[in-house]
Amino acid sequence: MRGFYIGRFQPYHNGHHHMVEEIAGQVDELVLGIGSAGDSHSPRNPFTAGERVMMVTKSVAEFDIPTYVVPIEDLDRNSVWVSHVQSMSPAFDVAFSNNPLVIQLFKEAGVEVRQSPMFRREVLEGTELRDRMIADKDWRSLVPDPVIDVIAEIGGVERIQHVSDTDSNEF
């Protein structure tokens, strides 16, 4: 059985990694969708799809399961989103998500959806990690080691700090 899990992974963190580990125990193969693949270089989406593919691919290599990482660009029409995802991805039997909209869309399309408990959600959230990067606080303890390496390679912390700056004179 092949499972599907989508996230923006901005960046891929230990909460995602825990979810992937849970999913890997339930399926034979895994498709990981890089959501919002066309977005980058902004405070909310600082990393490119290719950079996120590197983060995810290197991080999930420790799991003994065939994994396919596919970029999925946004489609601003929810009623056809699942067919868009299916057209961009290898076929899958079950989708995994905790996002209420994603769950609803997959269910309406007749796709089985499974949820997994959130892991340390109070701190393992992309917004928290990005805020920590901007403020030069600890974020490294919240991501797998390969993600630290990718972010260092691409100058990711400097990038998010720069794209978060403003030229406003407001105090």
C-alpha positions as CSV (number, residue, x, y, z in Angstrom):
1,M,0.0,0.0,0.0
2,R,1.2,3.5,-0.9
3,G,0.5,6.5,1.4
4,F,0.5,10.2,0.7
5,Y,1.4,13.0,3.1
6,I,1.6,16.7,2.0
7,G,3.1,19.6,3.8
8,R,4.7,23.0,3.0
9,F,7.8,21.9,5.0
10,Q,8.9,25.5,5.6
11,P,11.1,24.0,7.0
12,Y,10.8,20.2,7.5
13,H,10.9,19.7,11.3
14,N,10.7,17.0,13.9
15,G,6.9,17.1,14.0
16,H,6.8,16.2,10.3
17,H,9.5,13.7,10.9
18,H,7.5,12.0,13.7
19,M,4.5,11.9,11.4
20,V,6.5,10.3,8.6
21,E,7.8,7.7,11.0
22,E,4.3,6.9,12.0
23,I,3.1,6.7,8.4
24,A,6.1,4.5,7.4
25,G,4.8,1.9,9.9
26,Q,1.5,1.7,8.1
27,V,2.4,1.6,4.4
28,D,4.8,-0.1,2.0
29,E,5.7,3.1,0.1
30,L,5.3,6.8,0.8
31,V,4.7,9.8,-1.4
32,L,5.6,13.1,0.3
33,G,4.1,16.2,-1.4
34,I,5.9,19.5,-1.2
35,G,2.9,21.9,-1.0
36,S,3.0,25.5,-2.2
37,A,5.9,24.4,-4.4
38,G,5.9,27.7,-6.3
39,D,6.3,29.9,-3.2
40,S,9.7,30.9,-1.9
41,H,11.7,33.9,-0.6
42,S,9.1,35.2,1.7
43,P,8.8,35.2,5.5
44,R,6.1,32.5,5.4
45,N,7.7,30.5,2.6
46,P,11.4,31.2,2.7
47,F,12.6,28.0,1.0
48,T,12.3,26.9,-2.6
49,A,10.6,23.6,-3.6
50,G,14.0,22.2,-4.5
51,E,15.5,23.1,-1.2
52,R,12.6,21.5,0.6
53,V,13.0,18.4,-1.5
54,M,16.6,18.2,-0.3
55,M,15.5,18.7,3.4
56,V,12.9,16.0,3.2
57,T,14.8,13.5,1.0
58,K,17.9,13.6,3.2
59,S,15.8,13.4,6.4
60,V,13.7,10.4,5.5
61,A,16.6,8.4,4.2
62,E,16.8,6.8,7.7
63,F,13.5,5.1,7.2
64,D,13.5,1.8,5.4
65,I,10.7,2.6,2.9
66,P,10.7,3.6,-0.7
67,T,9.8,7.4,-0.7
68,Y,9.0,9.7,-3.5
69,V,9.1,13.4,-2.9
70,V,7.1,15.5,-5.4
71,P,6.5,19.2,-5.6
72,I,2.9,20.2,-5.8
73,E,2.1,23.8,-6.8
74,D,-0.9,25.6,-5.3
75,L,-4.2,25.5,-7.1
76,D,-6.7,28.1,-5.9
77,R,-9.7,26.0,-6.6
78,N,-10.3,23.6,-3.7
79,S,-13.0,21.6,-5.6
80,V,-10.4,20.2,-8.0
81,W,-7.4,20.2,-5.7
82,V,-7.3,16.4,-5.1
83,S,-7.4,15.6,-8.8
84,H,-4.5,18.2,-9.2
85,V,-2.5,16.4,-6.4
86,Q,-3.2,13.0,-8.0
87,S,-2.1,14.3,-11.4
88,M,1.3,15.4,-9.9
89,S,1.9,12.3,-7.7
90,P,2.4,8.6,-8.1
91,A,-0.9,6.8,-7.4
92,F,-1.6,6.3,-3.7
93,D,-4.1,4.4,-1.6
94,V,-4.4,6.5,1.5
95,A,-3.8,10.1,2.4
96,F,-2.5,11.2,5.8
97,S,-3.3,14.6,7.2
98,N,-4.4,16.6,10.3
99,N,-5.4,19.6,8.2
100,P,-9.3,19.9,8.3
101,L,-9.5,21.3,4.8
102,V,-7.2,18.6,3.3
103,I,-9.1,15.9,5.1
104,Q,-12.5,17.2,3.8
105,L,-11.2,17.5,0.2
106,F,-9.7,14.0,0.2
107,K,-12.9,12.5,1.8
108,E,-15.1,14.2,-0.8
109,A,-12.9,12.7,-3.5
110,G,-13.4,9.2,-2.1
111,V,-9.8,8.9,-0.8
112,E,-9.3,7.2,2.6
113,V,-7.7,9.6,5.1
114,R,-5.9,8.7,8.3
115,Q,-4.9,11.1,11.0
116,S,-2.0,10.9,13.4
117,P,-1.6,12.6,16.7
118,M,0.3,15.9,16.6
119,F,3.8,15.7,18.1
120,R,4.8,18.6,20.3
121,R,2.7,20.9,18.3
122,E,3.1,23.8,20.8
123,V,6.7,24.2,19.5
124,L,6.9,22.1,16.4
125,E,5.2,24.4,14.0
126,G,6.8,26.1,11.0
127,T,5.8,29.6,12.2
128,E,7.7,29.0,15.5
129,L,10.8,27.7,13.7
130,R,10.8,30.6,11.2
131,D,10.3,33.1,14.1
132,R,13.3,31.6,15.9
133,M,15.4,31.8,12.8
134,I,14.5,35.5,12.4
135,A,15.3,36.2,16.0
136,D,18.5,34.2,16.0
137,K,17.2,31.8,18.6
138,D,17.5,28.0,18.8
139,W,15.7,26.3,16.0
140,R,18.3,23.5,15.3
141,S,17.0,21.3,18.1
142,L,13.6,21.2,16.4
143,V,14.7,19.8,13.1
144,P,16.5,16.6,11.9
145,D,20.2,17.0,11.4
146,P,20.0,16.9,7.5
147,V,17.8,20.0,7.6
148,I,20.4,21.9,9.6
149,D,22.9,21.0,6.9
150,V,20.7,22.1,4.0
151,I,19.7,25.4,5.6
152,A,23.4,26.1,6.3
153,E,24.3,25.2,2.6
154,I,21.7,27.6,1.2
155,G,22.2,30.4,3.7
156,G,18.6,29.9,4.8
157,V,18.8,31.7,8.1
158,E,20.3,34.8,6.5
159,R,17.6,34.6,3.7
160,I,14.7,34.5,6.1
161,Q,16.2,37.3,8.1
162,H,16.6,39.5,5.0
163,V,13.2,38.8,3.5
164,S,11.6,39.5,6.9
165,D,13.2,43.0,7.1
166,T,11.2,46.0,6.2
167,D,12.0,49.4,4.8
168,S,9.3,51.0,6.8
169,N,10.0,54.0,9.1
170,E,7.4,53.0,11.6
171,F,8.4,52.5,15.2
